[in-house]
Amino acid sequence: MPTVFDPIQLGAIAAPNRIFMAPLTRGRADRDAVPTPIMVDYYAQRAGAGLIISEATGISREGLGWPFAPGLWSDAQVEGWKPVTAAVHAAGGRIIAQLWHMGRQVHSSVIGQQPVSSSATATQGQAHTYEGKQDFETARPLTLDEIPRLLEEYEHAARNAIAAGFDGVQIHAANGYLIDQFLRDNANLRDDRYGGSPENRIRLLIEVTERVAAAIGAHRTAVRLSPNGESQGVDDSDPASVFVPAARALSAIGIAFLELREPGPDGTFGKTDVPKLSPQIREVFTGPLVLNSDYTREEADADLTAGKADAITFGRPFIANPDLPERFRQNAPLAADSMKTWYSQGPEGYIDYPALEAATV
């Protein structure tokens, strides 16, 4: 059975190892959501990952409310990403863009309009804005005649990702964002063909995936789901009834891989007692299955050896350990990251974490 160091084919992408970099919002783009030069260094430093999944990247201003996060809807954003992807490739790496619509998880002060969602709901708590944290607002439901426009925005962003040099895209359908707000029954209160039954609630996910796959190829399209437990106020009363058929439908489309974020009861960034659905999803999704959340190298190897997953994504360990695969290979200690610099705009806590060789000199 494979270990984390074995190669794997993901559709069109040949990954040299199974230590993938999970998407990590870092807030280093400019106010127009254009990538900045320090992002080139950041991603190139981490090119030893079997695959880099970029930070969540907005498909439109409507869907991108995180301050200083990047986008992929404008020509300037495409040009800003080109040096990033070129640097990763020059360093021998592979990188895909995670396509993001935040739905109700935004604030009007950032996007310039009322947030949209599956239904007229609001998240408890506060949104990140340029003026500090502000209370979340009640979203307006997307109308049926807006869905074609939304699908066009996903396709446009996917095409832009390929034009920017990415090896593919991942559709962000997890973590309580727009597609997840359609998937789960506490946020989706619709009574049309996108609401009610599980078949209806997975419709948007499938339509987005089919549209993206038709534009750039299923072999360059991946999806991220978070099937177990509450995420940013979004939850479901019977997750198996939704996510198992969703995974089966994604398998039929032939996507390159499916990633599941599955926190446990002792999770360090979200926790839940809701059982993981990956065993049931493994039975219906025939492509590569990638698992995520609080893995150690030993736990990753154990799940790969047991056939529970085909690769593992590591998030926060990549922040302070740009050469994480090499540290795993040498059984070297991992450096600790600083939470206070996760979303700051400068190089501190971003591109100044040394690689193993430099750290031990």
DRENNUBA-528278 format. One record per atom (N, C-alpha, C): residue in one letter; x, y, z. Coordinates in steps of 0.1 Angstrom, whole numbers, padded with zeros to 4 digits, always signed. Last residue first. Layout:
N
AXYZ
...
//
This chain:
361
V+0214+0256+0101
V+0227+0262+0099
V+0232+0270+0111
T+0188+0249+0103
T+0197+0241+0111
T+0212+0246+0110
A+0173+0264+0085
A+0170+0265+0099
A+0180+0258+0108
A+0183+0257+0061
A+0186+0270+0066
A+0184+0272+0081
E+0172+0231+0059
E+0187+0233+0058
E+0191+0247+0064
L+0144+0237+0061
L+0151+0229+0071
L+0166+0231+0071
A+0135+0271+0055
A+0135+0257+0051
A+0145+0250+0061
P+0121+0296+0076
P+0132+0290+0069
P+0129+0276+0065
Y+0096+0320+0071
Y+0099+0308+0078
Y+0110+0300+0070
D+0090+0343+0056
D+0102+0343+0064
D+0105+0330+0073
I+0067+0346+0044
I+0077+0341+0036
I+0091+0340+0043
Y+0050+0349+0068
Y+0045+0345+0055
Y+0056+0338+0046
G+0058+0361+0090
G+0049+0350+0092
G+0044+0345+0079
E+0062+0391+0072
E+0064+0384+0085
E+0053+0373+0087
P+0054+0404+0049
P+0062+0392+0048
P+0063+0384+0061
G+0020+0417+0054
G+0034+0418+0051
G+0041+0404+0050
Q-0007+0416+0062
Q-0004+0419+0048
Q+0011+0418+0045
S-0022+0389+0082
S-0015+0402+0080
S-0010+0404+0066
Y-0032+0364+0087
Y-0039+0373+0078
Y-0034+0387+0077
W-0013+0352+0105
W-0020+0344+0094
W-0026+0353+0083
T+0000+0364+0125
T+0004+0368+0112
T-0003+0360+0101
K-0010+0353+0149
K-0012+0367+0147
K-0008+0372+0133
M-0002+0326+0149
M-0015+0329+0144
M-0017+0344+0142
S+0028+0314+0137
S+0022+0324+0146
S+0009+0328+0141
D+0038+0279+0138
D+0034+0291+0132
D+0029+0301+0142
A+0067+0259+0146
A+0054+0264+0150
A+0051+0277+0143
A+0084+0233+0128
A+0084+0246+0134
A+0069+0250+0137
L+0089+0199+0135
L+0081+0209+0128
L+0082+0222+0135
P+0118+0178+0133
P+0108+0185+0141
P+0101+0196+0132
A+0122+0152+0108
A+0127+0164+0115
A+0115+0171+0123
N+0122+0130+0093
N+0116+0129+0106
N+0121+0141+0115
Q+0128+0133+0067
Q+0139+0133+0076
Q+0135+0131+0091
R+0103+0135+0055
R+0112+0124+0051
R+0124+0123+0061
F+0092+0157+0068
F+0086+0144+0070
F+0096+0133+0067
R+0108+0176+0056
R+0109+0174+0071
R+0103+0161+0075
E+0100+0173+0030
E+0114+0170+0034
E+0115+0168+0049
P+0073+0182+0032
P+0076+0169+0028
P+0090+0164+0031
L+0077+0210+0041
L+0071+0200+0049
L+0074+0186+0045
D+0090+0235+0036
D+0095+0222+0030
D+0090+0210+0038
P+0078+0254+0051
P+0076+0254+0037
P+0081+0242+0030
N+0064+0255+0079
N+0073+0245+0073
N+0072+0244+0058
A+0045+0273+0086
A+0058+0275+0092
A+0068+0265+0087
I+0024+0263+0068
I+0026+0277+0071
I+0041+0280+0076
F+0021+0236+0068
F+0028+0242+0057
F+0031+0257+0059
P+0005+0231+0091
P+0019+0227+0091
P+0027+0233+0079
R-0021+0241+0082
R-0012+0249+0090
R+0002+0244+0091
G-0026+0216+0062
G-0028+0230+0061
G-0018+0238+0069
F-0024+0189+0041
F-0019+0195+0053
F-0020+0210+0052
T-0042+0162+0027
T-0038+0176+0026
T-0035+0181+0040
I-0033+0130+0014
I-0037+0138+0026
I-0033+0153+0024
A-0045+0104-0007
A-0036+0114-0004
A-0042+0122+0008
D-0063+0083-0006
D-0052+0082-0016
D-0042+0093-0014
A-0078+0065+0022
A-0075+0077+0014
A-0064+0075+0004
K-0080+0041+0033
K-0090+0050+0036
K-0089+0063+0027
G-0060+0021+0031
G-0069+0023+0019
G-0080+0033+0022
A-0042+0018+0050
A-0054+0011+0052
A-0064+0013+0041
T-0022+0035+0041
T-0019+0021+0041
T-0032+0013+0042
L-0035+0060+0045
L-0031+0056+0032
L-0029+0041+0031
D-0037+0059+0073
D-0049+0060+0065
D-0046+0056+0050
A-0009+0059+0080
A-0018+0048+0085
A-0031+0048+0076
D+0001+0082+0069
D+0006+0070+0064
D-0004+0058+0068
A-0014+0100+0086
A-0015+0100+0071
A-0011+0087+0065
E-0003+0095+0111
E-0018+0092+0108
E-0020+0092+0093
E+0023+0103+0107
E+0020+0089+0110
E+0006+0086+0107
R+0020+0131+0102
R+0026+0122+0092
R+0022+0108+0094
T-0013+0140+0114
T+0002+0139+0116
T+0007+0131+0104
Y-0041+0160+0105
Y-0033+0148+0103
Y-0019+0150+0108
D-0061+0180+0107
D-0053+0176+0119
D-0045+0164+0117
S-0076+0173+0078
S-0079+0179+0091
S-0071+0172+0102
N-0085+0154+0049
N-0079+0166+0055
N-0085+0168+0069
L-0081+0133+0020
L-0087+0136+0033
L-0078+0147+0040
V-0091+0124-0012
V-0081+0131-0004
V-0087+0135+0009
L-0094+0099-0035
L-0100+0105-0024
L-0090+0111-0015
P-0096+0094-0070
P-0088+0096-0058
P-0095+0104-0047
G-0128+0078-0078
G-0116+0085-0081
G-0107+0086-0069
T-0152+0067-0070
T-0142+0058-0075
T-0129+0065-0078
F-0174+0069-0044
F-0165+0078-0052
F-0153+0069-0057
V-0186+0050-0029
V-0193+0055-0040
V-0185+0064-0049
E-0170+0043-0007
E-0176+0032-0014
E-0183+0037-0027
R-0161+0067+0003
R-0151+0059-0003
R-0158+0048-0012
I-0184+0075+0017
I-0181+0082+0004
I-0171+0074-0004
Q-0182+0059+0039
Q-0193+0057+0030
Q-0191+0064+0016
P-0158+0069+0050
P-0159+0055+0047
P-0171+0052+0037
S-0163+0097+0053
S-0154+0093+0043
S-0155+0078+0040
L-0178+0108+0073
L-0185+0101+0062
L-0176+0095+0052
K-0174+0107+0108
K-0169+0110+0095
K-0176+0102+0084
P-0200+0117+0132
P-0191+0107+0126
P-0186+0111+0112
V-0199+0145+0152
V-0206+0139+0141
V-0196+0129+0134
D-0186+0159+0170
D-0188+0145+0173
D-0195+0138+0162
T-0161+0184+0161
T-0175+0178+0160
T-0174+0164+0164
K-0143+0215+0157
K-0144+0201+0162
K-0159+0197+0162
G-0120+0238+0146
G-0133+0233+0144
G-0133+0218+0149
F-0091+0232+0148
F-0097+0243+0140
F-0111+0239+0136
T-0085+0210+0161
T-0078+0222+0166
T-0084+0234+0158
G-0107+0184+0173
G-0101+0192+0162
G-0096+0205+0167
D-0117+0163+0187
D-0106+0171+0193
D-0099+0180+0183
P-0136+0151+0171
P-0140+0157+0184
P-0130+0165+0191
G-0125+0162+0138
G-0129+0152+0148
G-0133+0159+0161
P-0132+0173+0104
P-0127+0175+0118
P-0132+0164+0127
E-0126+0168+0073
E-0134+0160+0083
E-0128+0163+0097
R-0129+0177+0041
R-0124+0182+0053
R-0132+0176+0064
L-0121+0158+0012
L-0130+0160+0024
L-0123+0166+0035
E-0118+0161-0023
E-0112+0163-0010
E-0123+0165+0001
L-0115+0142-0051
L-0125+0147-0042
L-0117+0149-0028
F-0101+0146-0084
F-0101+0140-0071
F-0112+0148-0063
A-0111+0149-0111
A-0097+0145-0108
A-0095+0139-0094
I-0144+0136-0120
I-0134+0147-0115
I-0121+0141-0111
G-0165+0123-0132
G-0151+0119-0135
G-0141+0129-0131
I-0192+0123-0129
I-0186+0133-0138
I-0172+0130-0141
A-0194+0102-0111
A-0199+0100-0125
A-0194+0110-0134
S-0184+0114-0088
S-0177+0103-0094
S-0181+0101-0108
L-0205+0132-0083
L-0192+0137-0087
L-0183+0126-0093
A-0225+0114-0076
A-0227+0122-0088
A-0213+0128-0093
R-0214+0104-0052
R-0216+0095-0063
R-0218+0102-0076
A-0213+0127-0037
A-0200+0121-0040
A-0202+0111-0052
A-0241+0131-0034
A-0233+0141-0040
A-0220+0135-0045
P-0249+0108-0019
P-0253+0109-0033
P-0245+0120-0041
V-0234+0115+0004
V-0231+0103-0003
V-0236+0104-0017
F-0245+0140+0013
F-0231+0139+0008
F-0227+0126+0001
V-0272+0135+0020
V-0268+0146+0010
V-0254+0143+0004
S-0274+0115+0038
S-0284+0116+0028
S-0281+0126+0017
A-0254+0121+0057
A-0252+0110+0047
A-0262+0111+0036
P-0265+0143+0072
P-0255+0145+0062
P-0253+0134+0052
D-0291+0153+0084
D-0288+0139+0079
D-0278+0140+0068
S-0292+0180+0091
S-0297+0170+0100
S-0295+0155+0097
D-0263+0201+0087
D-0274+0193+0081
D-0279+0182+0091
D-0251+0235+0087
D-0252+0221+0092
D-0263+0214+0085
V-0234+0265+0092
V-0241+0257+0083
V-0240+0242+0087
G-0218+0279+0110
G-0233+0280+0111
G-0241+0272+0102
Q-0192+0272+0102
Q-0197+0286+0101
Q-0212+0287+0101
S-0203+0240+0102
S-0192+0248+0097
S-0197+0262+0094
E-0210+0209+0119
E-0213+0223+0116
E-0201+0231+0112
G-0205+0176+0105
G-0205+0186+0115
G-0208+0200+0110
N-0191+0164+0076
N-0195+0161+0090
N-0194+0173+0099
P-0183+0172+0050
P-0196+0166+0052
P-0200+0164+0066
S-0172+0194+0031
S-0170+0192+0045
S-0182+0186+0051
L-0154+0191-0001
L-0166+0191+0007
L-0162+0190+0022
R-0140+0202-0031
R-0138+0201-0017
R-0152+0201-0010
V-0130+0189-0063
V-0141+0195-0054
V-0137+0193-0040
A-0114+0195-0095
A-0116+0188-0082
A-0126+0195-0074
T-0104+0192-0128
T-0114+0197-0119
T-0115+0188-0107
R-0091+0181-0149
R-0084+0192-0142
R-0093+0199-0132
H-0107+0162-0159
H-0094+0157-0154
H-0086+0168-0148
A-0128+0175-0170
A-0130+0169-0157
A-0117+0165-0151
G-0121+0206-0186
G-0119+0192-0185
G-0121+0186-0171
I-0129+0232-0188
I-0114+0230-0187
I-0111+0215-0186
A-0157+0232-0193
A-0148+0243-0198
A-0134+0239-0198
A-0168+0209-0182
A-0170+0211-0196
A-0160+0222-0201
A-0161+0214-0155
A-0155+0203-0162
A-0156+0204-0177
V-0178+0236-0150
V-0164+0238-0149
V-0157+0227-0157
R-0203+0224-0153
R-0200+0235-0161
R-0184+0237-0162
E-0202+0203-0134
E-0204+0200-0148
E-0200+0211-0157
T-0200+0219-0111
T-0190+0210-0114
T-0190+0206-0129
V-0225+0233-0111
V-0212+0240-0112
V-0201+0231-0116
E-0243+0211-0110
E-0243+0220-0122
E-0230+0228-0123
I-0236+0200-0085
I-0234+0192-0097
I-0234+0201-0110
L-0243+0222-0068
L-0229+0216-0068
L-0227+0209-0081
L-0270+0224-0073
L-0261+0235-0077
L-0247+0230-0078
R-0281+0199-0064
R-0282+0203-0078
R-0272+0214-0082
I-0283+0191-0039
I-0270+0189-0045
I-0270+0194-0059
R-0310+0197-0033
R-0299+0205-0027
R-0285+0203-0032
N-0324+0178-0048
N-0325+0192-0052
N-0313+0200-0046
E-0317+0155-0034
E-0314+0156-0048
E-0315+0170-0053
P-0327+0161-0008
P-0312+0160-0010
P-0309+0161-0025
S-0355+0184-0011
S-0349+0170-0011
S-0334+0171-0013
G-0352+0216-0006
G-0360+0206-0002
G-0353+0192-0001
G-0340+0233-0036
G-0342+0231-0022
G-0351+0220-0019
Y-0339+0238-0063
Y-0326+0238-0056
Y-0328+0236-0041
R-0365+0240-0073
R-0357+0228-0076
R-0343+0228-0070
D-0380+0255-0043
D-0379+0253-0057
D-0370+0241-0060
D-0380+0262-0017
D-0390+0253-0021
D-0391+0251-0036
R-0352+0267+0006
R-0359+0269-0006
R-0370+0259-0009
L-0335+0268+0027
L-0350+0268+0031
L-0358+0269+0018
N-0305+0260+0037
N-0313+0259+0025
N-0328+0257+0028
A-0295+0257+0063
A-0293+0270+0055
A-0301+0271+0043
N-0301+0233+0072
N-0304+0244+0081
N-0301+0257+0074
D-0294+0215+0051
D-0308+0218+0053
D-0311+0229+0063
R-0269+0221+0026
R-0273+0216+0040
R-0286+0223+0044
L-0262+0230+0000
L-0262+0216+0003
L-0270+0212+0016
F-0262+0258+0000
F-0272+0251-0008
F-0274+0236-0004
Q-0240+0262+0016
Q-0253+0268+0020
Q-0265+0262+0012
D-0221+0251+0000
D-0224+0244+0012
D-0237+0249+0018
I-0219+0271-0019
I-0224+0258-0023
I-0228+0250-0011
L-0210+0293-0001
L-0222+0293-0009
L-0227+0280-0013
Y-0196+0279+0030
Y-0197+0289+0019
Y-0209+0286+0010
G-0191+0259+0049
G-0202+0269+0051
G-0203+0280+0041
N-0171+0241+0041
N-0168+0252+0051
N-0179+0262+0053
A-0173+0236+0005
A-0172+0232+0019
A-0172+0244+0028
A-0167+0238-0021
A-0181+0235-0018
A-0182+0231-0003
H-0147+0251-0044
H-0148+0251-0029
H-0163+0250-0026
I-0132+0233-0069
I-0144+0240-0065
I-0146+0239-0050
Q-0100+0236-0080
Q-0108+0229-0070
Q-0120+0238-0067
V-0083+0233-0112
V-0091+0241-0102
V-0097+0231-0092
G-0051+0232-0128
G-0065+0228-0127
G-0071+0237-0116
D-0026+0243-0130
D-0028+0230-0135
D-0042+0225-0134
F-0025+0278-0139
F-0028+0268-0129
F-0029+0254-0137
G-0021+0299-0157
G-0010+0289-0156
G-0013+0278-0145
A-0040+0316-0164
A-0030+0321-0154
A-0019+0311-0152
A-0057+0301-0179
A-0049+0311-0186
A-0038+0317-0177
I-0068+0286-0158
I-0059+0279-0168
I-0051+0289-0175
A-0082+0306-0145
A-0072+0299-0138
A-0063+0292-0148
N-0100+0314-0165
N-0090+0323-0161
N-0079+0316-0154
R-0117+0292-0165
R-0109+0295-0177
R-0098+0304-0174
A-0127+0295-0139
A-0120+0283-0142
A-0111+0286-0155
A-0141+0320-0142
A-0129+0319-0132
A-0121+0307-0135
H-0160+0312-0160
H-0151+0323-0163
H-0139+0322-0155
E-0175+0293-0145
E-0168+0289-0158
E-0157+0299-0161
Y-0185+0309-0125
Y-0176+0298-0122
Y-0168+0293-0134
E-0200+0326-0140
E-0189+0332-0132
E-0179+0320-0128
E-0219+0309-0151
E-0210+0316-0160
E-0198+0321-0152
L-0233+0303-0127
L-0226+0292-0134
L-0216+0298-0144
L-0244+0328-0122
L-0235+0322-0113
L-0227+0311-0120
R-0262+0330-0144
R-0251+0340-0142
R-0240+0334-0133
P-0280+0309-0139
P-0271+0309-0151
P-0259+0318-0150
I-0291+0319-0114
I-0283+0307-0114
I-0274+0306-0127
E-0309+0340-0116
E-0295+0343-0114
E-0286+0331-0114
D-0334+0329-0119
D-0328+0335-0131
D-0314+0340-0129
L-0339+0321-0092
L-0337+0311-0103
L-0330+0317-0115
T-0321+0342-0069
T-0332+0338-0077
T-0329+0328-0088
L-0306+0338-0038
L-0304+0339-0052
L-0316+0334-0059
P-0319+0356-0010
P-0318+0343-0017
P-0315+0346-0032
R-0298+0378+0009
R-0310+0376+0001
R-0308+0363-0007
A-0287+0375+0043
A-0285+0374+0029
A-0298+0374+0022
T-0282+0397+0070
T-0291+0387+0064
T-0289+0387+0049
E-0247+0401+0080
E-0260+0406+0076
E-0269+0394+0070
F-0225+0399+0108
F-0230+0394+0096
F-0244+0399+0093
D-0209+0428+0123
D-0219+0417+0124
D-0223+0412+0110
Q-0174+0431+0117
Q-0188+0437+0117
Q-0197+0425+0117
K-0140+0438+0124
K-0151+0429+0123
K-0164+0436+0125
G-0124+0463+0102
G-0125+0455+0114
G-0137+0445+0113
E-0127+0475+0078
E-0129+0483+0089
E-0129+0476+0102
Y-0126+0455+0059
Y-0115+0464+0060
Y-0116+0474+0072
T-0138+0426+0078
T-0139+0436+0068
T-0127+0445+0069
H-0151+0395+0087
H-0139+0402+0086
H-0141+0413+0075
A-0182+0393+0105
A-0174+0391+0093
A-0161+0399+0094
Q-0194+0377+0135
Q-0190+0388+0127
Q-0181+0385+0116
G-0224+0359+0146
G-0210+0363+0147
G-0207+0375+0138
Q-0243+0337+0125
Q-0241+0343+0138
Q-0226+0348+0139
T-0254+0344+0093
T-0245+0337+0101
T-0244+0344+0114
A-0288+0344+0080
A-0276+0351+0084
A-0267+0342+0093
T-0310+0340+0052
T-0304+0336+0065
T-0292+0344+0068
A-0328+0334+0028
A-0327+0346+0036
A-0322+0343+0050
S-0308+0310+0008
S-0321+0315+0015
S-0318+0328+0023
S-0284+0307-0004
S-0295+0299-0009
S-0308+0304-0004
S-0273+0341-0008
S-0272+0328-0003
S-0283+0319-0009
V-0255+0373-0008
V-0265+0363-0014
V-0262+0350-0008
P-0253+0406+0007
P-0248+0392+0005
P-0259+0383-0001
Q-0258+0437-0009
Q-0262+0427+0001
Q-0257+0413-0003
Q-0227+0453-0019
Q-0241+0449-0021
Q-0245+0440-0010
G-0200+0457-0016
G-0207+0468-0022
G-0222+0464-0025
I-0182+0440-0004
I-0186+0437-0017
I-0195+0447-0024
V-0176+0453+0021
V-0165+0448+0013
V-0170+0446-0002
S-0200+0460+0032
S-0190+0470+0031
S-0178+0466+0023
S-0215+0436+0033
S-0218+0446+0022
S-0207+0457+0021
H-0196+0407+0039
H-0202+0419+0044
H-0204+0429+0033
V-0200+0371+0038
V-0193+0384+0035
V-0201+0395+0041
Q-0212+0346+0039
Q-0201+0349+0048
Q-0193+0361+0044
R-0232+0340+0021
R-0236+0349+0031
R-0224+0352+0040
G-0209+0333-0005
G-0223+0334-0001
G-0225+0344+0010
M-0183+0330-0013
M-0185+0329+0001
M-0200+0329+0005
H-0169+0311-0037
H-0180+0321-0036
H-0184+0319-0021
W-0139+0301-0052
W-0146+0305-0040
W-0157+0314-0042
L-0116+0277-0063
L-0126+0287-0067
L-0136+0289-0056
Q-0082+0272-0060
Q-0095+0269-0054
Q-0105+0280-0056
A-0060+0261-0085
A-0067+0273-0079
A-0080+0268-0073
I-0031+0241-0082
I-0045+0243-0087
I-0051+0254-0079
I+0002+0232-0090
I-0007+0241-0083
I-0020+0242-0090
R+0034+0216-0086
R+0021+0216-0093
R+0011+0224-0084
G+0070+0222-0089
G+0057+0219-0083
G+0045+0219-0092
G+0095+0229-0097
G+0091+0215-0098
G+0078+0212-0093
A+0100+0256-0098
A+0106+0248-0087
A+0102+0234-0087
A+0086+0263-0120
A+0100+0263-0121
A+0107+0256-0110
H+0060+0261-0109
H+0064+0251-0119
H+0079+0251-0121
V+0061+0283-0092
V+0059+0270-0086
V+0063+0259-0096
A+0065+0304-0110
A+0075+0301-0100
A+0073+0287-0094
A+0041+0303-0125
A+0054+0301-0132
A+0065+0297-0122
T+0022+0309-0105
T+0022+0296-0111
T+0035+0293-0118
V+0031+0336-0101
V+0030+0326-0090
V+0031+0312-0096
P+0030+0350-0125
P+0043+0348-0119
P+0043+0337-0107
K+0000+0348-0128
K+0010+0342-0137
K+0024+0340-0131
W-0015+0363-0111
W-0013+0349-0108
W-0002+0343-0116
G-0016+0388-0124
G-0010+0387-0111
G-0007+0373-0106
E-0031+0382-0146
E-0017+0386-0148
E-0010+0385-0135
V-0056+0377-0133
V-0049+0366-0141
V-0034+0369-0143
Q-0061+0402-0123
Q-0059+0391-0114
Q-0052+0379-0121
A-0064+0417-0147
A-0053+0420-0138
A-0050+0409-0128
D-0088+0405-0157
D-0075+0403-0164
D-0063+0406-0155
S-0108+0390-0131
S-0103+0401-0139
S-0090+0398-0146
W-0114+0369-0115
W-0125+0373-0124
W-0120+0384-0134
L-0101+0357-0093
L-0098+0352-0107
L-0109+0356-0117
G-0085+0371-0063
G-0096+0367-0072
G-0091+0362-0085
P-0073+0370-0029
P-0072+0372-0043
P-0085+0367-0051
A-0080+0390+0001
A-0079+0377-0006
A-0079+0379-0021
F-0083+0415+0014
F-0070+0412+0008
F-0068+0397+0003
P-0110+0404+0033
P-0101+0415+0029
P-0087+0409+0025
W-0135+0385+0018
W-0124+0384+0027
W-0114+0395+0024
G-0155+0384+0000
G-0156+0394+0010
G-0145+0394+0020
L-0166+0374-0030
L-0153+0375-0023
L-0154+0387-0013
G-0189+0374-0045
G-0186+0362-0037
G-0173+0363-0029
E-0190+0398-0058
E-0201+0394-0050
E-0197+0383-0041
R-0167+0396-0074
R-0167+0405-0062
R-0178+0402-0053
S-0159+0362-0081
S-0166+0374-0084
S-0164+0383-0072
I-0145+0341-0073
I-0149+0340-0087
I-0156+0353-0091
G-0116+0342-0051
G-0129+0346-0055
G-0132+0345-0070
T-0100+0315-0037
T-0098+0326-0047
T-0112+0330-0053
A-0082+0301-0011
A-0095+0303-0017
A-0095+0316-0025
E-0049+0292-0019
E-0058+0298-0010
E-0071+0300-0018
S-0044+0262-0040
S-0042+0276-0036
S-0052+0280-0025
I-0029+0233-0033
I-0042+0238-0036
I-0042+0253-0031
I-0001+0217-0046
I-0006+0229-0039
I-0020+0232-0043
L+0010+0184-0044
L+0001+0193-0051
L-0002+0205-0041
G+0032+0175-0030
G+0028+0168-0042
G+0018+0176-0050
A+0054+0202-0022
A+0042+0195-0019
A+0038+0187-0032
G+0075+0218-0030
G+0078+0204-0027
G+0065+0196-0024
A+0067+0244-0031
A+0065+0236-0043
A+0069+0222-0041
R+0069+0264-0013
R+0061+0252-0009
R+0059+0243-0021
Q+0082+0286-0024
Q+0088+0279-0012
Q+0082+0266-0009
A+0062+0294-0042
A+0074+0287-0047
A+0081+0280-0036
Y+0044+0307-0025
Y+0040+0295-0031
Y+0052+0287-0037
Y+0060+0329-0016
Y+0053+0320-0007
Y+0050+0307-0013
D+0069+0343-0039
D+0079+0336-0030
D+0072+0325-0021
V+0044+0352-0048
V+0053+0344-0057
V+0062+0336-0048
M+0035+0368-0028
M+0028+0356-0030
M+0036+0346-0039
I+0050+0391-0031
I+0054+0382-0021
I+0047+0369-0022
P+0036+0405-0053
P+0049+0398-0055
P+0053+0388-0044
T+0000+0397-0051
T+0012+0406-0050
T+0025+0398-0051
P-0031+0393-0069
P-0019+0388-0062
P-0007+0397-0062
V-0059+0414-0065
V-0048+0410-0074
V-0036+0405-0066
A-0080+0425-0052
A-0079+0411-0052
A-0069+0406-0063
D-0078+0452-0048
D-0085+0448-0061
D-0084+0433-0063
R-0062+0453-0026
R-0077+0456-0025
R-0085+0453-0037
D-0039+0425-0031
D-0043+0439-0028
D-0058+0441-0028
A-0031+0396-0010
A-0034+0403-0023
A-0037+0417-0020
R-0028+0383+0014
R-0017+0391+0009
R-0019+0397-0005
G-0044+0364+0030
G-0047+0378+0030
G-0035+0387+0025
R-0046+0337+0034
R-0035+0343+0040
R-0036+0359+0038
T-0062+0306+0035
T-0064+0320+0033
T-0053+0327+0041
L-0052+0277+0021
L-0050+0285+0033
L-0052+0300+0030
P-0058+0244+0010
P-0060+0258+0008
P-0059+0266+0021
A-0030+0221+0017
A-0044+0225+0017
A-0046+0240+0015
M-0007+0204-0001
M-0009+0216+0007
M-0023+0220+0006
F-0001+0169+0002
F-0007+0180-0005
F-0008+0192+0005
I+0016+0143-0001
I+0016+0153+0009
I+0012+0166+0002
R+0022+0123-0019
R+0008+0124-0015
R+0007+0134-0003
N+0043+0132-0048
N+0041+0126-0034
N+0026+0129-0030
P+0041+0140-0074
P+0053+0132-0070
P+0052+0126-0056
A+0013+0139-0095
A+0018+0144-0082
A+0030+0135-0077
A+0002+0147-0125
A+0010+0137-0119
A+0017+0143-0106
I-0030+0155-0136
I-0018+0160-0128
I-0011+0148-0122
A-0053+0148-0149
A-0042+0153-0157
A-0029+0156-0150
G-0061+0127-0123
G-0066+0132-0136
G-0054+0135-0145
L-0036+0123-0106
L-0049+0129-0103
L-0054+0135-0116
Q-0014+0098-0096
Q-0020+0105-0108
Q-0034+0110-0104
I+0012+0098-0073
I-0001+0095-0076
I-0006+0104-0088
P+0042+0085-0055
P+0035+0094-0065
P+0020+0090-0067
D+0048+0083-0020
D+0046+0076-0033
D+0039+0086-0042
F+0050+0093+0005
F+0060+0097-0004
F+0059+0091-0018
V+0030+0083+0022
V+0029+0097+0018
V+0039+0101+0007
T+0026+0050+0007
T+0029+0059+0018
T+0028+0073+0013
P+0004+0024-0005
P+0012+0036-0006
P+0015+0042+0007
M+0008-0012+0000
M+0000+0000+0000
M+0009+0012+0000
//
